[in-house]
Amino acid sequence: MKVVFCTLFDRHYLGKGLLMIRSLRRQGGAAAPQVYVLCLDRVVLEYFQLFPEPGVELMTLEELEEADPALLRAKRDRSRVEYYFTLSPALPRHLLLSGEWEAVVSLDADLYFFSDPMPLVGSLEEKPIFITEHGYDRKVRRAGLRTGRFNVSFQGFRNDPVALACLDQWRKQCLEWCRSQVDERRGRFADQRYLDRWPEDFAGSVTLLLPPGPGLAPWNVARWELSLRDGQLCAGAARLVFYHFQGLRPLGGGLVADNLWRYRVIPSREAVAHLYGPYLRELQAAEQVIDARLGAAGPSGPPGAWRLWRAQSYFVLEGAEVRHVSLARWHPLQRCWRWVKSYFPAPSAAGVPGLRRRWAKWRRPRRA
C-alpha cells in the first residue's frame, strides 16, 4: 500500500515538527515514509526551502485554500488556533482526492516515534479508517471525556469511498463549527469530539487504536509502568510506538513547562529518564539550531515567579541532567479554581444567559 504521512504546523511548533519527522523516518529505516508538511506561515516554508529535510514535501496554506475555497469563508469567524483545527480534515482529504496515494496518515507535530508505526498503519488493509482513543487515566477521565473519547493526533484513511465520506462529513462539521470550547448541549469540541460518532456512523469500517499499543500521552501515562527492554521503551508489556508531548512550552533559563499538572501527573523516574529527558535535550538542541539559522533568540534568563506559579510543574535542563519540579501539590488555589471553572462554564459554550441564570439562582432568597 502506497502510504503518505501529513502534518501541519507554524513557527511555534517548528522544532517539535522537525523532531517528529526525523523520529518517524528514523524508525522507518530504508522504507521511511514520505511526509507532507502544510506550512502554516512563511517562516516554516522558508526554513524548509533553505534547509530541506529528506523525504519532506511542502504545501503552502494558500495552495490548500485555493483547492478548498470554503476554508477561506470559515477563516473569517474563528481564531488562528480554531482555524488550524478546521484544517485537520481538509489536508488528508486533499491528498486522497489527488489520487496519488492509497492511504494518508495524519499526525500531530508534537508526536515523537520510538518504534516503527507501519504495523499500526497496516490496519488500513482491513478497515479504511483508524483513530486513536485517549484512554484517560481514572483521575481525569470524567473531565477528559468532555473533549472527546478520541484524540486527533494519529489517524489514518484509505483511499476508499467510506473513508472519503467520513472525511467529507468531518470537513463539513469543522467548517460549520470548530470552537476551542466545549459545547455540551451539542456534544462538540474543536475538531475532536466529532470523532466520537465515527464507530456508529461508519460501523465496521473503523479500527480503534487503544493505548498503550499505539502510544501514550500526558492524560494516560500514569496508567502504565515505563521500562527499557533490549533498548526499546515499553509501557507495561507493549512496545511504545509514539508519545504525544502535548503542552510543552519553554519558560526560559533552561526551564520547560510540561502541562502535566492538568492531568494530575507527577512523572516517574523512568518517565523523566527515558521519555521526557531525551526528548527535551533533543528539542533544546534543535531549537538552538533553528534560532541560529533564523537569527532569532528564544526565551533567555530565568522566568519570573509568576510564570513559574502559573506553570505549576516544569522540567529543569541542567547540562545532561533533567529534573522535574511540581508546585501543583502545594498550590493553595488549585482546588478552588477547578471548582469555579466547573461551576461556571465558558460563556461561549453555555452562553451569557446561562451564566445570568446561575447568578440569579444564587441571589434568589431561600424559602422559609
N, C-alpha and C positions, 0 to 999 in steps of 0.2 A: 504494500500500500504506500502510495506517494503522499507523505505527510509533511506539512509545514507548520511551524510554530509561529505565533504572533504575540506581540505585546505593544504597549503604548506607555510613554512617559515624557515628562518635561525635564527642565534643568534640575529641579529639586530631587528627582529620582535618577539622575544620570549615573551616579556611582553605583547605586543598587541595581539599576538595569544592566550595567556592564557586568557586574558580578553574577547576575542571574544568567545572562547569555553565556559567559565563559564557563560557568559551572555546568550548564546544560550541555554545551558542546564538548567539554572535557569528559563528562560521563558517557557521552555518546561515542567517543573514540573515533574510529575511522568512518563509522556510519553516522556522524554527528548531523543532526537535522539543520535545515535552513531556518533562519528566524527573520520574520518581517517585523520591523520596528516602525510604528507610527509616531513620527516626531511631532510632538505637541507644541514645540516652539522652535525658533530659528537656532537657538544655541545648540540643541541636540542635533539638529540636521547638520549644521556646520562642523560640529565636533566629529561626527562620523565621516563626513566628507574629507576632513583633514587627517583623521586618524582612523581609517577603516578597520573594522573587525572582521575576521574570517567568517564566512557563512551568513553575513548580515545583509539584508536588503532593506532599503529605506523607502518610506512612503510619507509624503507630507500631509498635513491636515487638510490643506487646500485641495489636494487630489481626491481625498475621500469625500470631502464636502461637495466637490464638483460631480462626483459619481452618485452621490446621495443628497440632493438639494434639500430634502426635508430636514436634514441636520441643521442647516443654517436658520430655518424658521424656529426650530426648537432652541437654538443658541441664544435667542433674544430674551428669554424669560427665565433663565437659570444661572446660577453662579458658575465659576470656572470649574470647580470640582464636580458639580452636578452635571455639567456638560461632558466632562470626562467619563462619568458614569454612563451617560447616554450613548457614548461611543462603543461600549462593551459589546453589544450585539452587531453593531454596524461593521466593525473591522473583520471578524471571521466570516460574516455574510458576504462582504465584498470579495474576499479571497475565494470563497467557494463559487460564487457566481462567475468568477473569471474562467472557470473550467479547467484551470491548470493543475489543481490539486484534488486528490481523492479524499483528503481529510485535513481539517485545521484544528490545532490545539491552541487555545487562548490562555495566556499566562499573565499573572501579576508581576510587576517589575521587582517586587521585594521578596520573591522566592529565591531559594538557593538549593541546588540539587546536590545530594550526597550519593546518589546512585542513578543508574540509567532509568528514565521514566518510560521507555518504549514498551516494556511489558504491560504497563498500565494502559498505554495508548492502544495496545493490541486488542483491548475490549471493543474497539470500534469495528472489528471484524464481525462480531456477533450482534451488537446493537449500535445504532447510528449516533447515539449521544452518551456521553458520560459527564457526571458532575460530582463535586466533592462535598461531602457532608461536614458540617462544622464539628460535630462530636464534642459538644461543650462539656467541660468539667461540671460536676454536680453543683458546685458553688455558684456558677454563673449561668446555668442552663436556662433558668426561668427568664432572666433579663436578656440573655443572648438570643433566645428564640424570637424576641420581638424584632430582631433584624434579619431573621430568616434561618431556616433549617440548613440551607446550603450556602457555601461561600463562593463568591465569584473570584476565583483565583487560579483554578486549574480545571478547565472544562474543554471537551472535545466534540467535534461534529464531523460526521462523514458526509460526503457529497451525495446526499440521499434525499428524496422528497420529504421524508418525515423530519429530518434534521433541518432542512431548509424551511419547512413550515414552522418548526419550533423557533428558529432564528427570526423569521418574519413576525411571528406573534410577539416575541421578546422585544424586537425593534419597535414595533408599533406601541407597545406598552411604555417603553422608555421615552419615546417621542412625546407621548401624551402626558406622562408624569414621571419624574425622576429626581425627587427631592431627597435631601440628605437627612430628613427627619422621618420618624416612624409615623405612619398613618394607620392607627389601629382599626379604625372603622372600616377601611377597605383592605386592610392587610397588605400594606405596601411599605417598602423602604428602599430608596435609591433604585439601583438596577438589580438588587439581590433577592428580595423577597418574592419576586415573580417566579423564581425557580421552584418555590415550594409546591407549585401545582403541576410541575412537569411530570412527575411519576404517575399522576392521574390523567392529565391531558394527553400524554403520549405513552400510555400504558404498554409495557412490553418492549419499549424502544430505548429505555434509559438505564444505564448502568450506574449504580450508586457506589462511589468510592468511599469507604468508611475508614477513618483513622484507627490505628496508626499505619495501616497499609500504605496509603499514598504519602502521607506526610503529617506533620504536626504544626501547631501554631500556638500563640500565647494563650488562647482560650481553652486549650486541651492538653498542653504539655505536662501539666501536673498529674495527669491520669496514668502516665506510663514512666517506668524507670528507664533512664538512658544508660547505655553502656557501649563500649568498644569491643567488637568481636572480629578478630582477624583483620583489624584495620578498618572495619565497616561500622558506622554508627547505627545502633539498633534502638528501637523503642519497644520494650518488652521483648517478645520473641521475633518481631518483624524488623526487617531492614528498612531504615528510614530512606525514603526516596527524596523528599524535599522538606524544608522548613520554611514557614511563612513568617518572615521577620517584620511583622506588622507594627507600625507605630514608632519605630526608631527615629530619633532626631538628635542631631548634635547640639550640645549646650555650650561648647567652647571649653578650652582648658583641658582637653582630653576626657571630657565627660559626655556621655550619651544617654539621653532619656530613653527608657525601654518600654514604657506603656504597660508593663506587666501588672502594675498595681490595680489597673482597671479590672483585671481578671483574678485579683486576689492571689497572685502568684509570687512567691519568693523562689527564684531558681535554685535548683540543687547544685552541688559542687560539680556533678557530671555535666549539667547543662551549661554552666559557666565555662568549664574546661574544654568541652568537646563541641559545643554548639555555638554559644554566643561569642566566646573568646576568639576562636579562629576567624569567625565571620567579621567581627568588629575590627580586628587587626588588618584583615584584607581590605575591608571597606575604608579604613583610615588611609591605607597606602594608596588606594585607588582615588580617593578624594584629593589627596595631596598632589597626585599626578595631574588630575583634571584641573585643579586650581592653578597649577603651574602653567599648564598648556593654555588655559583661558585667560591667564593674567588676573585671576580673581583671588580673593582671600576669604577663607572660611571663618567661622567664629573663632576669635582669639581671646586669650585671657580667661580666667575662671568666671563662671556666671555668678550673678548676684544671688543673695539669699532667697529672694522672692522667686526667682526662676527655679531654684532647687526645691523650694517648698511646693511649687506648683507641679514639678516633675514627680515628686514623691518617691520615685525609685529610679536609679540610674546606674550605669556602669562607669567605672573609672579605669582608663587606659594609662598605665604607667610602664612604658617600655614594652617588655614581653608579657608583663603581668596584667591581668584583667580582674578587677574586683567588682562586686555588686554591693550597692548601698540601698537600703529601703527605709524610707521615712513613713511609709503607709501605716505601719503598726502603731505609730505614736501620733498620728495626725488627729488632733482633737476635734476637727470639724468634719472629718470624712463621713462618719455615720450620719450626722445631722444633714450634711449636704446631699447624701444619697436619698434620705427621706424626703427632702424638699423637692428634688428632681422627680422622684417617683410620684409625689402627690400633685405636682404642677407640671404637666407635660408641656412640651414646646408649643407656643402659641400657633405656629404654622401648622402643627399637627392636630391640635384639639380645637384651635380657633379661639379668638378672644372672647366670644360669648360664653364658651365653656368655662374659661377662667373666671369670668364675672359671676357665673352661676355658683362656682365653688366659694368665691368670696362672699356672695350673698347668703349662702348656706351658713357660713361661719358667723356672719353678723346677725342672722335671724335669732330672735330671743327664744330661749327654751320654754316649752310649755310647763306650766305649774303642775 
